[in-house]
Structures are given as C-alpha cells and as structure tokens.
Amino acid sequence: MIESISIKEARTQYPVLDVIRKRWSARAFSEQSITEEQLLTMIEAASWAPSSMNEQPWKYIVARKEDEQGFAKLLSVMNGSNAVWAQKSAALLLCVATTTYGKEQNSNPSALHDVGMANMSLLLQATALDIYTHVIGGFSREKAMTEFQLQPNETPVCMIVLGYLDSPDVLNEPFKTREITPRSRKNLDTFYSFSS
Ligand SMILES: Cc1cc2nc3c(=O)[nH]c(=O)nc-3n(C[C@H](O)[C@H](O)[C@H](O)COP(=O)(O)O)c2cc1C
C-alpha cells in the first residue's frame, strides 16, 4: 500500500476542499481489504445527497473482494480492459438509478443527475477515509440488467471500483503511465459565464 501520488492532486487556483483536491481515479489497488463498516459509511454519505422530491433514486449493488461470488459477478459485467485492473480492488459497486417517481411511476427526469450527486458524496467520503476510487462506464448495461435482475424502471448508471492505493509499478502499460500522468482540466473560464 502507498499513501498517495502527489502529482495526481489537483493544482487549483482557489482553495478547494482537501477531499476534492486529493480524489483522482486510481487503477493500482493494493491487497488491503476495506471493512464492511467503511463501505457502509460511504453508502451512508451517498444517502445524504439531495434529490428531486427527496426521491433518493440510487441503489448500490456491492461486493467486497472477500465475497468472492458477488465480486466475480460484478466483475463479469465489466469491459475486459477495466476488469484487468479492477480485479485487484477491494470492492466493486454497481450504481443503479430508479427512473420513476414513487407510486405513480411517472418518469423522474432528475434520476441520473441525483445518482451522480450521491456518487460524488460516496467518492469524497472514500477520499476522507484514504480509500481511492474509480468510476467506470465501460461495462455491459444489458448484462447488468440480466445478472442483477433489474426492473424496467431501473437503469445501471456506472460502476465504482475502490480500495487502498498501491504502487503504479503493479500495473502494466498503458495503465502504469496513466497512473503517473498529471491530471488536467479545461480552463476555469470555460465552465462559466456571468449572467447579464
Ligand atoms: C461516468 C464515468 C465513466 C467512466 N468510465 C471509465 C472507464 O470505463 N474506464 C476508465 O478507465 N475510466 C473511466 N472513467 C474515469 C475518467 O476517465 C476520469 O474520471 C477522468 O479522466 C478524470 O480523471 P480523474 O477522475 O482522475 O479526475 C469514467 C468516469 C466517469 C465519471
């Protein structure tokens, strides 16, 4: 296990929160386990995200690596190029959005947005626990629907890979180089304009 890779931390113009600065998408995960309590702490953090009509349209299908069957099932829906490094992680999550509101079953246009909000809370809580994360969209949504018997109003949104950090040396290329490449963002002024 290693503590951090400082070159990955966000270099910001303004003093953002430490957890925002320190979160980045890792691929080199150590053998060290995470506890069920840590996993549930992250899910509880997610649960306090705001959501349209307080609908809380998120659901997480999770497995720590100690649950070999559950972990293998989640890994099996992932694209091969992601599974190569994700198989070493401490836990996998499939994030599912319920896309209808309550009893009336009207479409909830905010569902994906709200799941994203919950996910970010989860990622930042993980960072506060020194646990590294990686969101992935490279998985089979069709297979996830089948394997986890999702309902028509449930949409698999993304998966989250997490665990403690290991040295980039445990990775093969091209992942090793990506693990030590500084992160970049567009210029801040491309993200906003002042209302006039
Ligand atoms: C919805 C979503 C899907 C992603 N899918 C993948 C993926 O399939 N494989 C991968 O290696 N990274 C994936 N990423 C990670 C992004 O590439 C990463 O967040 C981005 O390059 C910014 O890097 P940072 O998270 O370190 O700031 C995904 C991220 C998000 C939010």
The ligand as an SDF file (V2000), in Angstrom:
LIG
                    3D

 31 33  0  0  0  0  0  0  0  0999 V2000
  -19.3600    8.1720  -15.8890 C   0  0  0  0  0  0  0  0  0  0  0  0
  -17.8770    7.8630  -15.9590 C   0  0  0  0  0  0  0  0  0  0  0  0
  -17.4360    6.8150  -16.7230 C   0  0  0  0  0  0  0  0  0  0  0  0
  -16.0690    6.4780  -16.7500 C   0  0  0  0  0  0  0  0  0  0  0  0
  -15.6640    5.3480  -17.4190 N   0  0  0  0  0  0  0  0  0  0  0  0
  -14.3810    4.9350  -17.3110 C   0  0  0  0  0  0  0  0  0  0  0  0
  -13.9810    3.6780  -17.8450 C   0  0  0  0  0  0  0  0  0  0  0  0
  -14.7880    2.9130  -18.3870 O   0  0  0  0  0  0  0  0  0  0  0  0
  -12.6750    3.3280  -17.7160 N   0  0  0  0  0  0  0  0  0  0  0  0
  -11.7490    4.1300  -17.1190 C   0  0  0  0  0  0  0  0  0  0  0  0
  -10.5840    3.7430  -17.0280 O   0  0  0  0  0  0  0  0  0  0  0  0
  -12.1080    5.3290  -16.5770 N   0  0  0  0  0  0  0  0  0  0  0  0
  -13.3960    5.7470  -16.6470 C   0  0  0  0  0  0  0  0  0  0  0  0
  -13.7840    6.9380  -16.0680 N   0  0  0  0  0  0  0  0  0  0  0  0
  -12.7970    7.7760  -15.3560 C   0  0  0  0  0  0  0  0  0  0  0  0
  -12.4960    9.0510  -16.1250 C   0  0  0  0  0  0  0  0  0  0  0  0
  -11.6820    8.7470  -17.2280 O   0  0  0  0  0  0  0  0  0  0  0  0
  -11.8350   10.0590  -15.1550 C   0  0  0  0  0  0  0  0  0  0  0  0
  -12.7350   10.4190  -14.1670 O   0  0  0  0  0  0  0  0  0  0  0  0
  -11.3600   11.3170  -15.9070 C   0  0  0  0  0  0  0  0  0  0  0  0
  -10.3100   11.0130  -16.8080 O   0  0  0  0  0  0  0  0  0  0  0  0
  -10.8570   12.3930  -14.9700 C   0  0  0  0  0  0  0  0  0  0  0  0
   -9.8220   11.8900  -14.1520 O   0  0  0  0  0  0  0  0  0  0  0  0
   -9.8900   11.9980  -12.5490 P   0  0  0  0  0  0  0  0  0  0  0  0
  -11.1180   11.2310  -12.1070 O   0  0  0  0  0  0  0  0  0  0  0  0
   -8.6190   11.3490  -12.0750 O   0  0  0  0  0  0  0  0  0  0  0  0
  -10.0060   13.4330  -12.1930 O   0  0  0  0  0  0  0  0  0  0  0  0
  -15.1360    7.2820  -16.0330 C   0  0  0  0  0  0  0  0  0  0  0  0
  -15.6010    8.3690  -15.2770 C   0  0  0  0  0  0  0  0  0  0  0  0
  -16.9520    8.6490  -15.2140 C   0  0  0  0  0  0  0  0  0  0  0  0
  -17.4300    9.7860  -14.3230 C   0  0  0  0  0  0  0  0  0  0  0  0
  1  2  1  0
  2  3  1  0
  2 30  2  0
  3  4  2  0
  4  5  1  0
  4 28  1  0
  5  6  2  0
  6  7  1  0
  6 13  1  0
  7  8  2  0
  7  9  1  0
  9 10  1  0
 10 11  2  0
 10 12  1  0
 12 13  2  0
 13 14  1  0
 14 15  1  0
 14 28  1  0
 15 16  1  0
 16 17  1  0
 16 18  1  0
 18 19  1  0
 18 20  1  0
 20 21  1  0
 20 22  1  0
 22 23  1  0
 23 24  1  0
 24 25  2  0
 24 26  1  0
 24 27  1  0
 28 29  2  0
 29 30  1  0
 30 31  1  0
M  END
$$$$
